[in-house]
Amino acid sequence: MSEKDTVELPFKYFMFFDTHTHLHFNAYQGETDEAIKRALDNQTWVLLVGTQQSTSELAVELAEKFGQGVYAAVGLHPIHLHEQEYDVEESSFRTRAEKFDYDYYKKLAGRPGVVAIGETGLDYFHLPKGLDPEAVKKEQQETFRRHCDLANELNLPLNVHCREAQEDILNILEEYAAAGKLRKRGVAHCFAGNWSHAQRYLKIGFYISFNGTLTFPPRKTNPQPTFDLIEVAKKTPLDRLVLETDAPYLTPVPHRGKRNESYYVKFTAAKLAELRKAPLQEIEEAAFANARHLLNV
């Protein structure tokens, strides 16, 4: 950690909560403990989010090891239903196919430090090649419903991933909410919809999560998603927003291009304050309190 990282903005006495991070992924191999300690040393609590059995179990082990300020979410990410190549800016890897084992994740979720179910959801952007896309989408939906069932049984919030599937995600969540299920609701992680989508999440009691994408400049070829996100950032009620990094991915400006760190969540907080024309302390205090309420910690 450089001196620059600690003095760029006046955060010395602020507390942050990175509600979605993967500091236990291979990108931090051999450095996970140090990355967690850097977050804690920079007044940042973390939710380590699992995406399959191995990363979920490791997240739980780390939450048990560190205690207060380090928590775990367990679940199966939709891209891990099938073996496929996954290539993003900060990381490239081949997924290992896994079927959702309800009993395994139920047992894992009963261990200390587990405060949410997920990362779960739908991803229609990363569909495996050579398979019927409609069949894959149906399998994703069925698996997502099983996560919803588990979260409902254990009375835990959902950590929801959505990529190019807003309507299907919202239809399922609204169905569960209307049936009186998912009492702890959850969070729309790495929100990438428009204000209309956000209103539907908010209506059923979900939180909206912002990360480094909020700091990115609009794409020249298609600036609309950035404009939509800015509108959502301005309009989301103060008591319903949380912050995240999705580290090691989506590193915010001014560290774009580097591996992300959980304590970089402060830069998203600063951008959110700027867009809302609000004091930074107001955003920090609200987001931290909201995260603790959402995760019951």
C-alpha positions as CSV (number, residue, x, y, z in Angstrom):
1,M,0.0,0.0,0.0
2,S,1.5,3.3,-1.0
3,E,1.2,6.6,1.0
4,K,-0.8,8.0,-1.9
5,D,-3.6,5.5,-1.3
6,T,-4.1,6.8,2.3
7,V,-4.1,10.5,1.6
8,E,-5.8,11.0,-1.8
9,L,-9.1,11.9,-0.1
10,P,-10.1,12.8,3.5
11,F,-11.3,9.4,4.7
12,K,-9.2,9.0,7.8
13,Y,-12.0,8.7,10.3
14,F,-14.7,7.2,8.0
15,M,-15.9,3.6,8.0
16,F,-16.8,1.7,4.8
17,F,-18.4,-1.7,4.1
18,D,-17.4,-3.5,0.9
19,T,-20.6,-5.6,0.5
20,H,-19.2,-7.6,-2.4
21,T,-15.6,-8.6,-2.8
22,H,-13.6,-11.7,-3.9
23,L,-10.3,-11.1,-2.0
24,H,-10.1,-14.9,-1.7
25,F,-9.9,-15.5,-5.5
26,N,-6.8,-16.6,-7.3
27,A,-6.0,-13.0,-8.2
28,Y,-4.8,-12.6,-4.6
29,Q,-3.1,-16.0,-4.3
30,G,-0.7,-15.9,-1.4
31,E,-1.9,-12.4,-0.5
32,T,-5.5,-12.9,0.6
33,D,-4.7,-12.3,4.3
34,E,-2.7,-9.2,3.5
35,A,-5.5,-7.9,1.2
36,I,-8.1,-8.4,4.0
37,K,-5.8,-6.7,6.5
38,R,-5.3,-3.8,4.1
39,A,-9.0,-3.3,4.0
40,L,-9.4,-3.5,7.8
41,D,-6.5,-1.1,8.3
42,N,-8.2,1.3,6.0
43,Q,-11.5,1.2,8.0
44,T,-13.2,-1.1,5.5
45,W,-15.3,-4.1,6.5
46,V,-15.7,-6.8,3.8
47,L,-18.2,-9.4,2.6
48,L,-16.3,-12.2,0.9
49,V,-18.6,-13.6,-1.7
50,G,-18.4,-17.2,-2.9
51,T,-19.2,-18.3,-6.4
52,Q,-19.0,-22.1,-6.1
53,Q,-18.3,-24.7,-3.4
54,S,-14.5,-24.0,-3.2
55,T,-14.7,-20.2,-3.0
56,S,-17.7,-20.3,-0.7
57,E,-16.0,-22.6,1.7
58,L,-12.8,-20.5,1.7
59,A,-14.9,-17.3,2.3
60,V,-16.4,-19.0,5.4
61,E,-13.0,-20.1,6.7
62,L,-11.7,-16.6,6.4
63,A,-14.7,-15.1,8.1
64,E,-14.2,-17.5,11.0
65,K,-10.5,-16.6,11.1
66,F,-10.8,-12.9,11.1
67,G,-14.1,-12.3,13.0
68,Q,-15.7,-8.9,13.2
69,G,-15.4,-6.9,10.0
70,V,-15.0,-10.0,7.7
71,Y,-18.1,-11.9,6.6
72,A,-19.1,-14.5,4.1
73,A,-21.8,-15.2,1.5
74,V,-22.1,-18.6,-0.1
75,G,-23.6,-19.7,-3.4
76,L,-23.2,-20.8,-7.0
77,H,-22.7,-18.2,-9.6
78,P,-24.6,-18.9,-12.9
79,I,-21.4,-19.0,-15.0
80,H,-20.3,-22.0,-12.9
81,L,-23.1,-24.2,-14.0
82,H,-21.1,-25.2,-17.1
83,E,-17.4,-25.3,-18.0
84,Q,-16.5,-22.4,-20.2
85,E,-13.9,-19.7,-20.8
86,Y,-14.4,-16.5,-18.8
87,D,-12.4,-13.5,-20.0
88,V,-12.7,-10.1,-18.3
89,E,-10.4,-7.2,-18.1
90,E,-8.8,-8.0,-14.7
91,S,-8.9,-11.9,-15.0
92,S,-9.3,-14.8,-17.3
93,F,-10.1,-18.4,-16.3
94,R,-11.9,-21.5,-17.2
95,T,-15.0,-22.3,-15.1
96,R,-15.6,-25.7,-13.5
97,A,-19.1,-27.1,-14.0
98,E,-21.0,-27.5,-10.8
99,K,-24.6,-28.4,-10.0
100,F,-26.2,-26.6,-7.0
101,D,-26.2,-28.8,-4.0
102,Y,-28.9,-27.4,-1.7
103,D,-27.8,-29.5,1.4
104,Y,-24.2,-28.6,1.0
105,Y,-24.8,-24.9,0.9
106,K,-27.4,-25.1,3.7
107,K,-24.8,-26.7,5.9
108,L,-22.1,-24.3,4.9
109,A,-24.5,-21.3,5.5
110,G,-25.0,-22.5,9.1
111,R,-21.4,-21.8,10.0
112,P,-20.3,-18.6,11.9
113,G,-19.8,-15.5,9.8
114,V,-22.1,-16.4,6.9
115,V,-24.6,-13.5,6.5
116,A,-26.0,-13.9,2.9
117,I,-26.8,-16.4,0.1
118,G,-25.0,-15.8,-3.2
119,E,-23.5,-14.8,-5.5
120,T,-26.5,-16.1,-7.3
121,G,-28.7,-14.9,-10.2
122,L,-28.8,-14.9,-14.0
123,D,-26.1,-14.2,-16.5
124,Y,-27.3,-14.2,-20.1
125,F,-24.2,-12.5,-21.3
126,H,-21.8,-15.3,-20.6
127,L,-23.6,-18.3,-22.1
128,P,-21.5,-21.4,-22.9
129,K,-20.9,-22.1,-26.6
130,G,-22.3,-25.1,-28.2
131,L,-25.3,-25.4,-25.8
132,D,-28.9,-24.4,-26.4
133,P,-29.1,-20.9,-24.9
134,E,-32.7,-21.3,-23.9
135,A,-32.0,-24.5,-22.1
136,V,-29.1,-22.8,-20.2
137,K,-31.3,-19.9,-19.3
138,K,-33.9,-22.3,-17.9
139,E,-31.3,-24.1,-15.9
140,Q,-30.0,-20.8,-14.5
141,Q,-33.5,-19.8,-13.5
142,E,-34.1,-23.1,-11.7
143,T,-30.8,-22.8,-9.8
144,F,-31.6,-19.2,-8.9
145,R,-35.0,-20.3,-7.5
146,R,-33.2,-22.9,-5.4
147,H,-31.0,-20.2,-3.9
148,C,-34.1,-18.1,-3.2
149,D,-35.6,-21.1,-1.4
150,L,-32.4,-21.5,0.7
151,A,-32.3,-17.8,1.6
152,N,-36.0,-18.0,2.5
153,E,-35.5,-21.1,4.7
154,L,-32.5,-19.7,6.5
155,N,-33.9,-16.1,6.6
156,L,-30.8,-14.7,5.0
157,P,-30.6,-11.9,2.3
158,L,-29.7,-12.7,-1.3
159,N,-26.7,-11.3,-3.1
160,V,-28.0,-11.1,-6.6
161,H,-26.0,-11.1,-9.8
162,C,-27.7,-10.0,-13.0
163,R,-26.2,-9.6,-16.5
164,E,-28.6,-8.9,-19.3
165,A,-31.5,-10.6,-17.5
166,Q,-33.2,-7.9,-15.5
167,E,-36.8,-8.8,-16.4
168,D,-36.4,-12.5,-15.6
169,I,-34.6,-11.7,-12.3
170,L,-37.2,-9.2,-11.2
171,N,-40.1,-11.4,-12.2
172,I,-38.8,-14.2,-10.0
173,L,-38.0,-11.9,-7.0
174,E,-41.4,-10.2,-7.3
175,E,-43.1,-13.6,-7.3
176,Y,-41.3,-14.7,-4.1
177,A,-42.0,-11.3,-2.4
178,A,-45.7,-11.5,-3.3
179,A,-45.8,-15.0,-1.7
180,G,-44.4,-13.6,1.5
181,K,-41.0,-15.2,1.1
182,L,-37.5,-13.8,1.2
183,R,-38.2,-11.7,4.3
184,K,-34.6,-10.5,4.4
185,R,-34.8,-9.6,0.7
186,G,-31.2,-8.8,-0.5
187,V,-29.1,-6.6,-2.7
188,A,-28.9,-6.0,-6.5
189,H,-25.1,-6.4,-6.7
190,C,-23.2,-4.3,-9.3
191,F,-26.4,-2.7,-10.4
192,A,-26.5,-2.3,-14.2
193,G,-30.1,-1.6,-15.0
194,N,-32.1,1.6,-15.5
195,W,-34.2,3.6,-13.0
196,S,-37.3,1.6,-13.9
197,H,-35.6,-1.6,-12.9
198,A,-34.2,0.0,-9.7
199,Q,-37.7,1.1,-8.7
200,R,-38.9,-2.5,-8.9
201,Y,-36.0,-3.7,-6.7
202,L,-36.7,-1.0,-4.3
203,K,-40.5,-1.7,-4.2
204,I,-39.9,-5.2,-3.0
205,G,-37.4,-4.1,-0.4
206,F,-34.0,-4.7,-2.1
207,Y,-31.0,-2.5,-1.8
208,I,-29.1,-1.1,-4.7
209,S,-25.3,-1.6,-4.8
210,F,-22.8,0.7,-6.5
211,N,-19.2,0.0,-7.4
212,G,-16.3,1.2,-9.6
213,T,-18.4,1.3,-12.7
214,L,-20.0,4.5,-11.4
215,T,-16.6,6.2,-11.8
216,F,-16.1,5.0,-15.4
217,P,-16.5,7.5,-18.3
218,P,-19.3,6.8,-20.7
219,R,-18.5,4.5,-23.6
220,K,-18.3,6.4,-26.9
221,T,-20.1,3.5,-28.7
222,N,-23.0,3.2,-26.2
223,P,-23.1,5.8,-23.4
224,Q,-26.6,4.9,-22.3
225,P,-25.8,2.4,-19.6
226,T,-23.6,5.0,-17.8
227,F,-26.3,7.6,-18.1
228,D,-28.8,5.1,-16.7
229,L,-26.5,4.2,-13.8
230,I,-25.9,7.9,-13.0
231,E,-29.7,8.5,-12.8
232,V,-30.1,5.5,-10.5
233,A,-27.2,6.8,-8.3
234,K,-28.9,10.2,-8.0
235,K,-32.4,8.8,-7.3
236,T,-31.9,5.8,-5.0
237,P,-33.1,6.7,-1.5
238,L,-30.3,7.3,0.9
239,D,-31.4,4.4,3.2
240,R,-31.4,1.9,0.4
241,L,-27.9,2.2,-1.2
242,V,-24.8,0.2,-0.4
243,L,-21.2,0.2,-1.7
244,E,-19.0,-2.6,-3.1
245,T,-15.9,-3.2,-5.2
246,D,-16.4,-6.6,-6.8
247,A,-12.6,-6.9,-6.4
248,P,-10.5,-8.0,-8.2
249,Y,-12.7,-6.7,-10.9
250,L,-14.1,-3.2,-11.9
251,T,-11.3,-1.2,-10.3
252,P,-12.5,2.4,-9.9
253,V,-10.9,5.6,-11.2
254,P,-8.2,6.7,-10.2
255,H,-6.7,3.1,-10.1
256,R,-8.4,1.8,-13.3
257,G,-6.3,-0.9,-14.8
258,K,-4.8,-2.2,-11.5
259,R,-6.1,-5.1,-9.5
260,N,-8.9,-3.9,-7.3
261,E,-8.7,-3.6,-3.5
262,S,-11.6,-3.6,-1.1
263,Y,-10.6,-0.2,0.5
264,Y,-10.9,1.4,-3.0
265,V,-14.7,1.4,-2.2
266,K,-14.0,4.9,-0.9
267,F,-13.6,6.2,-4.5
268,T,-17.1,5.0,-5.4
269,A,-18.4,6.7,-2.2
270,A,-16.7,9.9,-3.3
271,K,-18.3,9.7,-6.8
272,L,-21.7,8.9,-5.3
273,A,-21.4,12.0,-3.1
274,E,-20.4,14.1,-6.1
275,L,-23.3,13.0,-8.2
276,R,-25.8,13.5,-5.4
277,K,-24.3,16.8,-4.4
278,A,-24.1,15.4,-0.8
279,P,-21.5,15.5,1.9
280,L,-19.2,12.5,1.7
281,Q,-19.7,11.8,5.3
282,E,-23.5,11.5,4.7
283,I,-22.9,8.8,2.0
284,E,-20.3,7.0,4.1
285,E,-22.5,6.9,7.2
286,A,-25.6,5.8,5.3
287,A,-24.0,3.1,3.3
288,F,-22.2,1.6,6.3
289,A,-25.4,1.6,8.4
290,N,-27.4,0.2,5.4
291,A,-24.9,-2.6,4.9
292,R,-25.0,-3.6,8.6
293,H,-28.8,-3.6,8.5
294,L,-28.9,-5.6,5.3
295,L,-26.5,-8.3,6.6
296,N,-27.6,-8.1,10.2
297,V,-24.1,-7.5,11.6
